[in-house]
Amino acid sequence: MTEEDLIGGYWIGTAGYEDGEPAGEPNCMPFDDGIEFKDKETVYVETYDTDFSYWLEDNGDGIEIHFRGEELGIYLSFYIDKINEDDIGLLGKEDIQSEESCYLERQ
């Protein structure tokens, strides 16, 4: 998984994400309403109509994606799985987000 894999198109949360498969309802607020990775550092978040910064990190247990909305005081972390070119899965990383998950499809 690289930033290049994410750039291009609009990503919409279509389901939750469990055991590598879509399952249930999307639960990764604010990203389930739609996001667009503009470049290797910036992602537009539809819910807030603003840009967040993001970065990928390989921690040895998997690839993490971190989002920071400076103006809103928001910091979120997920494990990210590349399912295929147009589908990714997010699993909440921190305790407060441990129940969150999203299956995102590129439109």
Secondary structure, 3 states (H helix, E strand, C coil): CCHHHHECCCEEEEEEEECCEEECCCECCCHHHCEEECCCCEEEEHHHCEEEEEEEEECCCCEEEEEEEHHHCEEEEEEEEEEECCEEEEEECCHHHCCCEEEEEEC
